[in-house]
Amino acid sequence: MDTPKGWILGAGMTGLAASYASGVTALEAEAQPGGICRSFHLPSPAGDYRFEVGGGHWVFGGDAVLNRFLGGFGTWRSYQRRSAVYFPESGLRVPYPLQDHLHALGPRLAEKCLAEIRLDRQQSPHTMAEWLEWQFGPTLNELFFGPFHELYTAGLWTRIAPQDSYKSPIDLARIERGARGETPEAAGYNQTFLYPEGGLDSFADALASRGSVQTGARVARIDTGRKTLELSDGRTLSYEWLLSTLPLDAMLRLTGIAVDDAPGQATAVLVVNLGGRRGAHCPSEHWIYVPRSRSGFHRVGFYSNVDRSFLPQGAADRVSLYVERGFPQGAQPSESDCAEYARQVGDELCEWGFLQDVEVCGANWVETAYTWTLPGSRWRETAIARLHAEDIHMSGRYGQWKFQGIADSLRDGLLAGGLLRTPGAR
Ligand SMILES: Cc1cc2nc3c(=O)[nH]c(=O)nc-3n(C[C@H](O)[C@H](O)[C@H](O)COP(=O)(O)OP(=O)(O)OC[C@H]3O[C@@H](n4cnc5c(N)ncnc54)[C@H](O)[C@@H]3O)c2cc1C
């Protein structure tokens, strides 16, 4: 048998798409494909709840062609985003993006925030913290952007470079209309999204069935001189080239390649999934951003506000939700600490009136969830170029160390897979 020319590393959304487009086998460490984009069921006295490993994963940013591609793998439903900023001390919910709805903060505060946003801005901020203060001014920053980003970046926001400004859009005309109490048109990057009728795992499985995936194949070491991969089960595979969707920092460790610049930073997320009877003050949004919480979480999402199919059958008085808390990379709490933390989150959400009780809960750890760069560092570009020089091509959100959703990850995989396909194959 011929030795395969190349391998794809990882069978999350990027690796699955690349395998589909190229026919090349994706080596996946876990027992199932899909990465953090998988749904699963947990039993409760009311019946089975559907949850997701990485918290709610809604597919935004698809264009007509990508949506057509998705449609080839089952039926997808479309939703209009409902999200808000939630202030737990007052119970106030202000539609996202907050800066477009200042009126909801009351006329005096709205006027003050507006005046600060209008300030002349001639600086070029180096860190995310400086950028947020520069863009939104001290009042709005203290009220929301500062404490939210402290939680979301697990404290890194004062050191990392600004990025992803489209998540906090700023348009003075819209902001002024919102401050006057007019409802501005929807803004932001995820106004509509899709979700597969059968759950995200059904999509991952369907995509995997049209490519080639070896599950339980964890890459433990890469010898770039000999062009061999060592798997944790002891097998050695040779390669001519690799398409890797593994996080860029992990690839440097696996290959032993050193990059002499300030290294990229990453944060982990602990996702707590909870189901129970719906509380009297449970929001109707799909997700809410939280600047302060006793348990330290920064976002609560409501699967069942998106689609009832996440609830046990006939349990319309229930709610299923996910809660995200940022951690420094490598700071994974023990199993008992996670269980204790999940209990604290349930208590806090019952106090907020989101839940009446908790019927089922569980926590999942995502080691590399968000990636960041230190100001002025060329680590990312250098690392990608060094690997490329060894015939290792990086693809996807974590491979290329950038923020993006499933749609862009699929596009990356489809493009790379198409370009690496052996001429004449299929
Ligand atoms: C908290 C959170 C919420 C998100 N919400 C959304 C959302 O609502 N909508 C959206 O579109 N996107 C969302 N995303 C982004 C989305 O998860 C990513 O775009 C997508 O998962 C990236 O897929 P990937 O295949 O590149 O990476 P991954 O899913 O990380 O896939 C990499 C694969 O490599 C495998 N692997 C790792 N190490 C090895 C090894 N040594 N050997 C072999 N295999 C290995 C992993 O098991 C995994 O399956 C969210 C991300 C996070 C963190």
The ligand as a Gaussian input file, in Angstrom:
#p B3LYP/6-31G(d) Opt

LIG

0 1
 C      -16.868000      29.265000      23.962000
 C      -16.953000      29.285000      22.474000
 C      -18.141000      29.593000      21.845000
 C      -18.223000      29.613000      20.456000
 N      -19.411000      29.904000      19.876000
 C      -19.526000      29.896000      18.534000
 C      -20.779000      30.154000      17.910000
 O      -21.815000      30.368000      18.559000
 N      -20.812000      30.131000      16.544000
 C      -19.714000      29.875000      15.766000
 O      -19.823000      29.871000      14.541000
 N      -18.520000      29.625000      16.337000
 C      -18.394000      29.637000      17.694000
 N      -17.187000      29.348000      18.271000
 C      -16.022000      29.077000      17.381000
 C      -15.974000      27.646000      16.884000
 O      -15.947000      26.782000      17.994000
 C      -14.711000      27.459000      16.043000
 O      -14.704000      28.317000      14.926000
 C      -14.554000      26.045000      15.513000
 O      -14.804000      25.098000      16.501000
 C      -13.149000      25.853000      15.025000
 O      -13.027000      24.529000      14.536000
 P      -11.599000      23.889000      14.307000
 O      -11.826000      22.608000      13.611000
 O      -10.688000      24.851000      13.644000
 O      -11.001000      23.674000      15.787000
 P      -11.381000      22.568000      16.866000
 O      -12.848000      22.408000      16.997000
 O      -10.606000      22.922000      18.099000
 O      -10.808000      21.212000      16.228000
 C       -9.493000      20.761000      16.428000
 C       -9.553000      19.260000      16.573000
 O       -8.224000      18.783000      16.787000
 C       -8.262000      17.747000      17.738000
 N       -6.923000      17.618000      18.342000
 C       -6.356000      18.425000      19.269000
 N       -5.125000      17.993000      19.580000
 C       -4.894000      16.891000      18.810000
 C       -3.786000      16.009000      18.647000
 N       -2.645000      16.163000      19.340000
 N       -3.900000      14.971000      17.750000
 C       -5.048000      14.825000      17.010000
 N       -6.111000      15.621000      17.141000
 C       -6.048000      16.657000      18.024000
 C       -9.326000      18.183000      18.717000
 O       -9.843000      17.088000      19.475000
 C      -10.372000      18.799000      17.785000
 O      -11.338000      17.871000      17.376000
 C      -17.065000      29.352000      19.670000
 C      -15.866000      29.036000      20.297000
 C      -15.798000      29.002000      21.682000
 C      -14.497000      28.678000      22.327000

